[in-house]
Amino acid sequence: MSIYQVTIVPSQNADVEYQHSQTVQNQMTDVRNGILRAAATGTIQPASVTLGTQYPSRVFLVNPPPATGTLQTSDTETIRLTNVAARNPRNNETNHFFKAINSTWNTSTKTLSYEPNYHEYDNAPIIRYESSILSNYYPDAEDSPAIPISNQVLVNEETSTITVVALNGSLSTTQTGSVSVEPVPLSAPYEPVEITPEGDAETMTLTIPTKVSPDLMETRTSLTDVSPGPLNETVNITLQGNYTLRTAKIGVGSSTTEPGPRYLTTSEDTVVQQYEEFTVSVRDRFNNPVGDQNVTVTANGSVVGDNSTRVDQSGEVTYTYNGSGEDVNVSIPGGGDEHKVIFDGRSGPDGGNGGNNPDAIEFTNLAEFSANPNSDKFQIKEVQIEDSDSDNDLVRVEFSVTDSSGVEVASRTFRFDNSEEYSPGTINIRDDSYDVKDGEVYTLTVTAYDEDGNSASNNISTPA
């Protein structure tokens, strides 16, 4: 009996603890997915983590007390994106924001980790969630490796997308039972912003805190161009060319904080006619609308109704231009250029403008559009648009994909300096929350705009 107690019981208990560690890995995967889903959708999806485990009852034998585990957030760390500028030449407020922060976007973040306190399973890993990656960390092993057990969503080279989700809040609990983790959207869902390397720079650099080495980042995840970062337990990811940036802030536990207003922007033409409505959006440092906060937007005159208005739940304020012929300066508190949008007001019924002239823009090619259920992406290979009124002022092209019922399932917008033509080569469009359906017929609508406010559209359909 004593031999059984000192040999068989510990071995069986080690098996129980190993199985529990595997269960917690799956549960921490659910937590990770809940955090990323909250960032994408702005909704809460709780997940449960069983911190400890109990051992089977044994007659005439002695069991140790139930094993416990600790779930906790780390101290604050920093994610940083350097050499970044917005590709938004018509409405420069986003770029004003990046210039105000010296072309270096950063945010504080934390790691969420589970550490077991087993009696027999001595080499059990600490399970860590950091920067979208779940990893098994072995602090007592040689070189203390952290081995990824999930992929990453930081960089998707196929869609040229950067996704940064900051973790905020305080959580620390040790027990044998289960705890519920509720990822709370503090700045979400994320709004995409088109970015490019700043000035003459050819690359941007994304620096993230992680215990995963650059080599394991490249061999165990889909990341490339990874190198040691400026500080211990950080890595740099080098990014070349243009990207779509998506950022969000998610809270867990207590002491979470919402980001406040950081800049003002608009997605509309900044030339306004008499009695035309125009809308501005208040954004936080994550480029997401600031809604449900006590934020007031003020126009300096030339609008119908109140000059000062509180933002709605979507973080927007809509004004109506009175046709005075004077410009409208719309602003939020703060002295920088990023805190205001100036609209060019035109006097008279039409401001002296004849309205939209679709003949000012010509589609010379829109030939190849495909929908791929395997990669869940839409691809456009041949599109060419020309300015046909000789002032070379194309500034924006919008791509919208709808299904057979007319519901938009994916979209993408490109903004650029005044141009004679737009011929980008291959374009990929993908919405991570939508799966392309085999056999469904999709319609692509392409709309081009020039600086004068003229627009023209064309469309093409394809079965998946």
PyMOL commands that set and color helices and strands:
alter all, ss='L'
color gray80, all
select helices_A, chain A and resi 2-41+93-100+214-220+337-339+358-360
alter helices_A, ss='H'
color red, helices_A
select strands_A, chain A and resi 47-50+68-73+77-82+84-86+104-109+112-117+126-130+133-137+146-148+155-156+161-168+172-175+178-181+184-187+193-197+203-209+226-228+234-240+243-251+263-265+271-272+277-283+296-299+308-310+316-320+328-331+340-345+361-372+377-387+394-402+408-419+421-422+427-429+441-450+455-463
alter strands_A, ss='S'
color yellow, strands_A
deselect
rebuild
show_as cartoon
